[in-house]
Amino acid sequence: MQLSQFTELANLEPGLLTLKNQISAYAQEHRAKKNFRPRSAWYGYGTPSKKGFKHSLSCFVGYSAANAALQNERAYDIAYNHLYGLLAN
């Protein structure tokens, strides 16, 4: 099964949609701030837990995913690029 779109991934793993909504809300709230750094939020720099949105992503897609259909590099890349883009744009 070749997964080519984020919406297809989210249909297989609803947690991705929840994560997307969290990232969108975070970006909307923080983007206007002078010190907003998308990479810091993504990787968790400067947070007590050192866990950013990327950590949450790895629970849903990639080799650690619970759903076997999402345990691949392509699924990870699609989700990564889409979700990080929400912060960066």
C-alpha positions as CSV (number, residue, x, y, z in Angstrom):
1,M,0.0,0.0,0.0
2,Q,1.5,3.3,-1.1
3,L,0.5,6.2,1.1
4,S,0.9,9.5,-0.8
5,Q,-1.1,12.1,1.1
6,F,-1.3,13.3,4.7
7,T,-5.1,12.8,4.7
8,E,-4.6,9.1,3.9
9,L,-2.2,8.8,6.8
10,A,-4.6,10.6,9.1
11,N,-7.4,8.2,8.1
12,L,-5.1,5.3,9.3
13,E,-3.9,7.1,12.4
14,P,-6.3,9.7,13.9
15,G,-3.6,10.8,16.3
16,L,-2.0,12.6,13.3
17,L,-5.0,14.8,12.9
18,T,-4.9,15.7,16.6
19,L,-1.2,16.5,16.3
20,K,-1.9,18.6,13.2
21,N,-4.5,20.6,15.2
22,Q,-2.1,21.1,18.1
23,I,0.6,22.3,15.8
24,S,-1.7,24.7,13.9
25,A,-3.0,26.2,17.2
26,Y,0.5,26.6,18.5
27,A,1.8,28.2,15.3
28,Q,-1.2,30.6,15.2
29,E,-0.6,31.6,18.8
30,H,3.1,32.0,18.6
31,R,4.0,33.0,15.0
32,A,3.6,36.7,15.6
33,K,6.0,36.7,18.5
34,K,9.4,38.1,17.7
35,N,11.2,35.1,19.3
36,F,9.2,32.4,17.5
37,R,11.5,29.6,16.4
38,P,9.7,26.8,14.5
39,R,12.7,24.4,15.0
40,S,12.6,24.9,18.7
41,A,8.9,23.9,18.9
42,W,9.5,21.0,16.5
43,Y,12.5,19.5,18.3
44,G,11.6,20.6,21.9
45,Y,14.5,22.9,22.4
46,G,14.1,25.0,25.5
47,T,11.3,22.8,26.9
48,P,11.7,21.0,30.2
49,S,10.9,17.6,28.7
50,K,13.1,18.2,25.6
51,K,10.2,16.7,23.6
52,G,8.7,18.7,20.8
53,F,6.2,17.9,18.1
54,K,8.6,15.7,16.3
55,H,8.7,13.3,19.3
56,S,4.9,13.0,19.1
57,L,5.0,12.4,15.3
58,S,7.4,9.5,15.8
59,C,4.7,7.7,17.9
60,F,2.3,7.7,14.9
61,V,4.5,7.1,11.8
62,G,7.8,5.5,11.0
63,Y,9.4,2.4,12.4
64,S,7.9,2.9,15.9
65,A,4.3,3.3,14.7
66,A,1.7,1.0,16.1
67,N,0.0,0.6,12.7
68,A,2.1,-1.6,10.5
69,A,0.9,0.3,7.3
70,L,2.6,3.4,8.7
71,Q,5.9,1.8,9.7
72,N,7.9,3.1,6.7
73,E,10.0,6.0,5.6
74,R,7.5,7.3,3.1
75,A,4.7,7.7,5.6
76,Y,7.2,9.4,8.0
77,D,8.4,11.8,5.3
78,I,4.9,12.8,4.2
79,A,3.7,13.5,7.8
80,Y,7.0,15.2,8.8
81,N,7.0,17.6,5.8
82,H,3.3,18.4,6.2
83,L,3.4,19.0,9.9
84,Y,6.7,20.9,10.0
85,G,5.3,23.0,7.2
86,L,2.5,24.2,9.5
87,L,5.1,25.6,11.8
88,A,7.5,27.1,9.3
89,N,4.9,28.8,7.1
